[in-house]
Amino acid sequence: MANNNRTLSLSSGIIYTIVHSNRRTVAIEVKPSGEVIVRAPAHMPYATARAFAESKAEWIEKALEKVETQRREREATMPPPFTGADGDVLLFLGKTLTAKRIAGASSPHIEGGFLILPAEIELPGIINWLREQAADEINARLLKYGELLGVTWKSVRLSDARTRWGMCSGKNSINLSWRLIFCIPEAIDYVVAHELCHIKHKNHKAEFYDELERVFPERRRVEHWLKEHSMLINYL
């Protein structure tokens, strides 16, 4: 089906996208990223959806202000950018590790609350190690939830995505961001289970969420955590 989404702007200059789908009412969603979406019934003319957006301009502006305030509050709790220098702090599976460079260390590894690094390793090498850790965590969950759901997938790829944690294509190819390694373990469970559920249900209707909650009952709590920590997809 053709993509009939249309990106427009309010008279105030705020950019938003009208998305038509099989729904009964029109609604506005302001995402943690600041993206504004007007979700309209399939039969609703663009002019009607646009007029609705304009009528809610003040609400949208306040919602965007709230999103920005929350973003700043979250960023204030983030550790400084990780460069790989001795003493730098790195987020790893929801915890913090302190980098410690040691001459003679053969490869990065974790000891207690420290990320032990070979003295000569540079940031690209550390990122490669992090991608390997992400692959191990993700693959274990693919096997677990694939069995629980009774599904198989065409392929899996670790992506460098900075806009979404995961995606399942219409042909059941799974893309997952390696930056999931910065999240709490339950968030990795959620994203993997979510994308695998799309093999059965290519939408977000009630049947999809029923299936997801069957294999991952904590989905609402973890969805909230991911929204609150959405900046992690741009970490490192």
N, C-alpha and C positions, 0 to 999 in steps of 0.2 A: 504494500500500500504506500502511496506517495506520502512524503512528509509535507503536510500542509501547515506546519508551524509558521508563524509570522512574528518577526521582531519589530517592535515599534517603540515609540517614546512618548511619555506623558508631556503635557505642555510645560512641565517643570524641568524636562530634560531627562528624567529617569527612564532608563531602558527596561523594557519588559518583553516577554514572549507570550503570545497567545497559542495555547495548545488545545486542539479539539480532540475529544475522545468520547467514548460511550458512557457519559455520565448525565445525571439529571439536572444538576444545578451548576451555576458558575461560581468559581471561588478563586481567591488569590493566595498564592504561596510565596513567601519570602524565605529563601534558603539561607543557611548559615554563611554561605559564600557571598551573599548579597544579591544573588540572582532572583529576579522577580518573574513569576509565572502566573498568567491568567489561564485557569483551566476551565474550558467552556464545553458545553454539550456539542456534539457533532453537528447538530442542525443550526446552531446559533451563528448568525452572520457576524463577520469581523467587526462591522460597525457597531453592533450591539455590545460585543465584548469590549471593544475599545471605549465605548461610552461608560460601561461599568467600571473599567479601570480608572478613567478620569474621575468618576464619582467617588472613588476610594483613594484618591491621590494623597490626601492628608494622612489616612491610615497607613498607606504604603511608606510615606516619608518617616512616620514615627516607628514603623517596624524596622526600616533600614537603620535608623538611629540606634535602636535597641540592639540590632545585630552587630553594628559597629562597636558599641559599648562592650558587648559580650566578647567580641573578638579581641579587643584591647585587654580585657581582663584575663582572657585565656593566654594571650601572648605574654602577659606579665608573669605568668607562672611557668613559662617555658625556660629551660636552661639556655645559656648563651649559645650561639652557633658552634657546632662541633667542627673543629679543623683537624683533629687528630693529634694535637699537641699534648705533651705530658701534662696531666691535670685537668684536661678538658672533660666535661660531663656529657655522656651519651645516653639517650633513651633507648631501652632495649626491653621488649616485651612488657612495657608499662613500668619498668623500674629504671633507676639511674645507675650507670656505671661510670667510674672514673678511669680515664685512660692512664695507663702506666707503661712507659716505654722501657724495655729491658733489653740490653745487649745480649745477643745469643738466643733470644726467643725465636723459635722456628716459624711460628704462625700466630695470628691473633687467637686468643682464647680467654675464657672468663674464669677468674679465681675470686670467689667471694663477691665483693662489690666492685672489683676492678676488671677492666678490659686490658689484658696484657697484650702489648703490641711490640713486634720486633722493632729495634731502634731505627732501622732504615726504611720501614714501610711508609708509603705516602697515602694520602686520602683516597685516591682511586682504588688502591689495594684493599683498604679498609672497607670501602663500599662493596667491592667484589665479595669480601668475606660476609658482609651483612646480607647480600643477595643469596649467598649459599645457605645462610641460617634461615632466611625467609623461605627458601625452597624446601628445606627440611620440614619446617613447621607447616607449611601449606600442603605438602604432599601427604603428610600424616593425616591431615584433616580431610583431604580429598578421599582417601581410602575409607576413613571412618564414616563420613556422611554419604559418600557414594553407596556404601553398603546399606546404610540405614534407609536411604531413599530408593535403593534399587535402580540406580541410574548409571550410565556410562557416558563419557564425554569424548569428543573427537580429538581435542588437543588442549594443552594447558600452556600458557605463556606468562612469564613474569614480566610485567610492563614497568615502564618508567612514568606511569600516569601521575598527573598532579591534580586531576579533577574528579576522579572517581576511583574507589577502592577496587571495584571489580566489574566485570561484564561477562554476560553469556550471550553469544551470537545465536542467530536463528538456526545455525548448523551445529550448535552445541560445542563451540570452541570457547574455552574459558580464558579470560585475561584477568590477572590479579596483580595489584601493585606490590612490588617488593617492600615498599615502605610500611606494609602491615607489620613488619618486624618491630616497629616502634610502639605498636599498640598493645593493650593488654591481651593475654591469650584468648579470652572469651570473644574479643572483637574479631580475631582471625577465624575462630569457629563460626561466628555469625556471618561474615562475608563469604566464606567458602560454602556454608550451608545455603545461604541466600542464592548464590549463583547456581548451585547445583539444583535447587528447586526450580529454577527457570528452565531446566531441561524438561520438566514435566508441565510447567505452567509458564507460558510466554507473556505473562502480564502480572499485574499486582492485584488481582481480584481476590475475593475472600478465600477461594480454594488455595491460592498460592500461600497466603498467610497461615491458613490452617495446616498446610503441609509443613511450612517452616517451623511453626510452633510445636508441631509434633516431634520434630527431631531436635529443636533448640528452644525449649520453653522460656529461656531468658531473653528472648529476642527484643522485647520492648525496652528492658533496662539497658541492653547493650546498644540498641539504636540510639538511645539518649546519650550514652557515653560517646559514641562516634560523632554525634552532632556537636557535643561539647568539646571534642578534641579534633575537629575537622582540619585544624591547621597542621596536624601531623603529616598530612599527605604532601605538604611542602617542606617538611623538615629534612634537612640534609639534601 
